[in-house]
Structures are given as C-alpha cells and as structure tokens.
Amino acid sequence: MLESFKAAGLDPIVIDENTDFSKLVVASNKHETNTEFLTRIMAHGCPTGALVQGMIMRAVESFAKVVAAEPDPNVFDSMFINGEAWRATGVWLTEQFETRYAKG
C-alpha cells in the first residue's frame, strides 16, 4: 500500500503505536508559508493518510459556501478584512469547486 501512495505522489510517514507525535510536531515546527503548510498537511504525515485531503477540501468548500451565501457581507468586516471582498472570495471559491466537481 505504501507503494500506491508514493505512486500517487504522496510521501506518507509510517508510524506505529510507539510514535511520539509531539516530537513530529516539534520537528516540523519551523516557520512555514500558508502554501508550505497546506502542502505538508495534504501530502505528508497524517496518521490517517490521504483522508486528510478530502477533509481539507470539504472544509474549504463548506466554509466558502457559507461566506458566499451571507446576505450582509458587513458581518465579515474587520480591521484586516473587507467584508465584500471576503464574500467575493467565497463566491469565487464556490465556483471553483462547482467547476472542478461538476457532474458531466
């Protein structure tokens, strides 16, 4: 099965009941960009393997739909976020997911 993951471009970390997860986290606790972080958690080391990819994609899709459907984008306004731009991003992401997973 490990060969199947590697053939799919994944490089899983093999663990057993004696694996010290705190050491794994500390070892990878360097400053990462958001892209590096997502790449790492999508491709490497999740104890449940590639299942993490489905969870991350589902979470992003679900949150994008919530943001896109908000009738009052001002609820997202803050010092750092313009609510209308945040909602527009949710709309764009929702469209991207719909296009990617369109039934055809």
C-alpha positions in Angstrom: 0.0 0.0 0.0 2.9 2.4 0.7 4.0 2.0 -2.9 0.5 3.1 -4.0 0.7 6.3 -2.0 4.2 7.0 -3.4 3.0 6.3 -6.9 0.2 8.9 -6.4 2.8 11.5 -5.4 2.3 11.2 -1.7 5.1 10.6 0.8 3.5 9.3 3.9 5.3 9.0 7.2 5.0 5.5 8.5 4.1 5.4 12.2 3.2 2.8 14.8 1.8 2.8 18.4 5.2 3.9 19.7 5.3 7.1 17.6 5.8 10.2 19.6 3.6 12.7 17.8 4.8 15.6 19.9 8.3 15.1 18.5 6.9 15.0 15.0 5.2 18.3 15.6 8.3 19.9 17.2 10.5 18.6 14.4 8.3 20.3 11.8 7.7 23.5 13.9 9.5 25.9 11.6 8.0 29.0 10.0 6.0 27.9 7.0 4.2 29.9 4.5 0.5 29.0 4.1 1.3 27.2 0.9 4.0 25.2 2.6 1.7 24.4 5.5 -1.1 23.2 3.2 1.2 21.2 1.1 2.7 19.5 4.1 -0.6 18.6 5.7 -2.1 17.5 2.4 0.8 15.3 1.4 2.8 14.2 4.4 2.4 12.6 7.7 -1.3 12.5 8.6 -1.8 9.4 10.7 -4.9 8.5 8.6 -3.1 9.0 5.3 -4.6 10.7 2.3 -8.0 11.0 4.1 -6.9 14.4 5.2 -7.1 15.7 1.7 -10.8 15.0 1.5 -11.3 16.7 4.9 -9.4 19.8 3.9 -11.2 20.1 0.6 -14.6 19.6 2.2 -13.8 22.2 4.9 -12.8 24.8 2.4 -15.8 24.1 0.2 -18.2 24.3 3.1 -16.8 27.5 4.5 -16.7 29.1 1.1 -20.4 28.3 0.6 -21.3 29.9 4.0 -19.3 33.0 3.2 -20.7 33.3 -0.4 -24.3 32.9 0.9 -24.1 35.6 3.6 -26.6 38.3 2.7 -24.8 41.0 4.7 -21.1 41.0 3.9 -20.5 43.6 6.5 -20.6 40.9 9.2 -17.1 40.0 7.9 -15.7 43.5 8.1 -12.7 44.0 10.4 -9.5 46.0 10.6 -7.9 43.4 8.3 -10.8 42.1 6.1 -13.2 43.9 3.8 -16.5 42.0 4.1 -17.4 42.5 0.4 -14.0 41.2 -0.7 -14.3 38.3 1.7 -17.7 37.3 0.3 -16.4 37.7 -3.3 -13.6 35.3 -2.4 -16.2 32.8 -1.1 -18.2 33.2 -4.3 -15.1 32.6 -6.4 -14.1 29.5 -4.4 -17.6 28.1 -4.6 -17.5 28.5 -8.3 -14.1 26.8 -8.5 -15.4 23.8 -6.5 -18.5 23.6 -8.6 -16.4 23.6 -11.8 -14.0 21.1 -10.5 -16.6 18.6 -9.3 -19.3 19.3 -12.0 -21.1 16.2 -13.0 -21.0 15.8 -16.7 
